[in-house]
Amino acid sequence: MLFSIMNDFSYMTALTIFVTYVAIDMLYAWYIMSVNKKRAFTAAVLTSIIYSLLAFGVVSYSKNIYYLIPLASGAFLGTYLMVKFKE
């Protein structure tokens, strides 16, 4: 079972998931800041982009659980960068 999952693992897919989740978390942080500032249109656009990107991640990692590693790493880095540089 484990060997089969590792055979299906693609480093290019993992990198794509990582980058996508960096972007998602940066967008999510921007979304939260937009909601706090009551910028309805910006928040609405951001949330539609976020959910579109999330759909890609769900489809990717549902085929192989190891894709959760770049997903979580990308989410962490995206939030960290957005909060750090928006201070």
C-alpha positions, 0 to 999 in steps of 0.5 A, spaced: 500 500 500 505 505 502 509 503 496 504 503 491 502 511 493 509 513 493 510 510 486 504 515 484 508 521 487 510 526 482 515 532 485 512 536 480 505 535 482 508 536 489 511 543 487 505 545 484 501 544 490 506 547 494 506 554 490 498 554 489 497 553 497 503 559 498 498 563 494 492 561 497 494 563 504 497 569 502 490 571 498 486 568 505 490 573 509 489 579 504 481 577 504 481 577 512 484 584 512 479 586 506 473 584 510 476 588 516 477 594 512 470 593 510 472 592 502 466 588 500 468 587 492 475 586 494 473 581 499 468 577 494 473 577 488 479 574 493 474 569 496 472 566 489 479 566 487 481 562 493 475 557 492 477 556 485 485 554 487 482 550 493 478 545 488 485 544 485 488 542 491 483 537 493 483 534 487 490 533 487 491 530 494 485 526 494 489 521 489 495 521 494 495 523 501 503 525 501 501 531 497 498 534 504 505 535 506 506 540 500 499 543 501 500 544 509 507 547 507 505 552 502 499 554 507 504 555 512 509 559 508 503 563 505 500 566 511 507 567 514 509 571 508 503 575 508 502 577 515 510 579 515 510 583 509 503 587 511 506 589 518 
